[in-house]
Amino acid sequence: MDLTSLNNSDTNETITKLIKKAIELGPVSAICIYPQFVSHSYDTLVKEAKINNINNQVSNINLATVINFPKGDGNIIDICSSISIAIANGAEEIDLVIPYKDIIKGEYETTALLVRAAKEACGDKAKLKVIIESGALQNEQQIRIASRICIENGADFIKTSTGKIKVGATVEAAEAMLSEIKNHYNKTGHWVGF
């Protein structure tokens, strides 16, 4: 489970508190923050490891950052550049919001291109976790289509929502997404995370 702080009021100090909380919790899988805090977070994790002599525990906390967040309406070149910078600053997981409004309109190619380009930008240095914003999608079929596009184009994980719109994660969305993950596994033998 990730420990997240994606508030407009975040500062280096609030992110440092988040990191200390992550260490106290034992550790969490990742902390998820805005890109401008990745470098500070990396430095803080290294510092906390030395201070507390808990190098192994801290090394198990990944740094995740959001890209194309929360609206999913950026252009591919800027998104890939942001991914490269985040990875250079220490990000190990990229939480990418797809252009979910295109899915609603029945336009799928931009999403497929974006996920492929983002996966290439991540290379083997970062996991690609793709947020489909399931609460904005209008029905189960759109959730399944978005999930399938992301899975088939390189997502390491698919995620329900940004938490920034009225409807976030739902049981129904999770079931549809997990079903698509299982279908993909049955066809390819390759698991994608949720």
C-alpha positions in Angstrom: 0.0 0.0 0.0 1.2 3.5 -0.8 1.3 6.4 1.6 0.3 9.5 -0.4 0.4 13.3 -0.1 -0.9 15.1 -3.2 -2.1 18.4 -1.7 -1.6 21.8 -3.2 -0.3 22.9 0.2 2.5 20.3 0.4 6.0 21.6 1.3 9.3 19.9 1.9 8.4 19.8 5.5 5.1 18.1 5.0 6.8 15.5 2.7 9.5 14.9 5.3 6.7 14.2 7.9 5.2 11.8 5.4 8.5 9.9 4.9 8.9 9.6 8.7 5.4 8.3 9.0 6.1 5.8 6.2 9.2 4.5 8.1 7.2 4.3 11.4 4.5 2.3 9.7 7.0 -0.4 8.9 7.5 0.4 5.9 4.8 1.1 3.3 5.4 -0.1 -0.3 5.9 3.5 -1.6 5.3 7.1 -0.8 3.5 8.9 -3.6 4.2 12.6 -4.0 4.2 15.4 -6.6 7.3 15.4 -8.9 8.8 18.6 -7.4 9.3 16.7 -4.2 11.1 13.6 -5.6 14.6 14.8 -5.2 13.9 16.1 -1.6 12.3 12.8 -0.8 15.2 10.7 -2.1 17.6 12.7 -0.1 15.4 12.5 3.0 15.1 8.7 2.7 18.9 8.4 2.5 19.3 10.7 5.5 16.7 8.9 7.6 18.4 5.5 6.8 21.7 6.8 8.1 20.2 8.5 11.2 18.1 5.5 12.2 20.4 2.8 11.0 17.5 1.2 9.2 18.9 1.0 5.8 17.1 -2.2 4.8 13.7 -0.9 6.0 14.1 2.4 4.2 15.4 0.8 1.0 12.0 -1.1 0.8 10.1 2.2 0.5 9.8 3.2 -3.2 9.4 6.7 -4.4 6.3 7.1 -6.6 5.3 10.3 -8.3 2.3 11.4 -10.4 2.6 12.4 -14.0 -0.2 14.0 -16.1 -2.0 14.4 -12.9 -4.9 14.8 -12.2 -6.6 15.8 -15.5 -4.8 13.4 -17.9 -4.6 16.1 -20.6 -0.9 16.7 -21.1 1.0 16.1 -24.4 3.2 13.0 -24.8 6.5 14.8 -25.2 6.0 16.8 -22.0 4.8 13.7 -20.2 7.8 11.6 -21.2 10.2 14.5 -20.3 8.6 14.7 -16.9 9.0 11.0 -16.4 12.7 11.1 -17.3 13.3 14.0 -14.9 11.4 12.2 -12.1 13.4 9.0 -12.6 16.7 11.0 -12.7 15.7 12.6 -9.4 15.0 9.2 -7.7 11.5 8.1 -8.7 11.0 4.4 -8.9 7.4 4.3 -9.7 5.4 6.5 -12.1 1.7 7.0 -11.5 0.5 8.1 -14.9 -3.0 9.5 -15.6 -4.3 8.5 -19.0 -6.4 10.8 -21.2 -9.6 9.3 -19.8 -11.8 11.9 -21.5 -10.7 10.3 -24.8 -11.9 6.9 -23.6 -15.3 8.5 -22.9 -15.4 9.8 -26.5 -14.4 6.4 -27.9 -10.9 7.6 -29.0 -8.4 5.0 -27.8 -5.2 5.5 -29.9 -3.9 8.5 -27.8 -4.1 6.4 -24.7 -2.3 3.5 -26.3 0.4 5.7 -27.6 0.9 7.5 -24.3 1.2 4.3 -22.3 3.7 2.8 -24.8 5.7 6.0 -24.7 5.6 6.3 -20.9 6.7 2.6 -20.6 9.6 3.3 -22.9 10.5 6.4 -20.8 10.4 4.3 -17.6 12.6 1.6 -19.2 13.8 -0.8 -16.5 14.4 2.0 -14.0 10.8 2.6 -12.9 7.5 0.8 -12.7 4.6 2.3 -14.7 1.4 2.4 -12.7 -1.5 3.7 -14.9 -4.5 5.5 -13.4 -7.6 5.1 -15.6 -9.8 7.5 -13.5 -12.6 4.9 -13.3 -15.0 7.2 -11.6 -15.1 9.5 -14.6 -15.7 6.6 -17.1 -19.4 6.2 -17.8 -19.8 2.4 -17.6 -18.1 -0.9 -17.0 -17.3 -1.3 -20.7 -15.3 1.9 -20.7 -13.4 0.7 -17.6 -12.7 -2.6 -19.3 -11.5 -0.9 -22.5 -9.2 1.5 -20.6 -7.8 -1.3 -18.5 -7.2 -3.5 -21.5 -5.5 -0.6 -23.4 -3.2 0.1 -20.5 -2.3 -3.5 -19.9 -1.7 -4.3 -23.5 0.6 -1.3 -24.0 2.9 -1.9 -21.1 1.4 -0.9 -17.7 3.0 -2.7 -14.8 0.0 -1.8 -12.6 -3.4 -0.3 -13.3 -5.1 1.9 -10.7 -8.6 3.1 -10.3 -8.5 6.8 -9.6 -6.7 10.0 -8.7 -8.8 10.7 -5.7 -9.4 14.2 -7.1 -12.9 13.7 -8.6 -16.2 13.0 -6.9 -16.2 9.2 -7.6 -13.1 7.4 -6.7 -12.5 3.7 -6.4 -15.5 1.4 -6.4 -16.0 -2.3 -5.9 -17.5 -2.5 -9.4 -14.6 -0.8 -11.1 -12.1 -3.0 -9.2 -13.9 -6.1 -10.3 -13.9 -5.0 -13.9 -10.2 -4.1 -13.8 -9.2 -7.3 -12.0 -11.2 -9.3 -14.6 -9.2 -7.7 -17.4 -5.9 -8.4 -15.5 -7.0 -12.1 -15.2 -8.0 -12.2 -18.9 -4.6 -10.9 -19.8 -2.9 -13.4 -17.6 -4.9 -16.2 -19.2 -3.8 -15.1 -22.7 -0.1 -14.3 -22.0 0.9 -15.8 -18.6 2.0 -12.3 -17.5 0.5 -10.7 -14.4 -0.2 -7.0 -14.2 -0.6 -5.4 -10.7 -3.6 -3.7 -9.4 
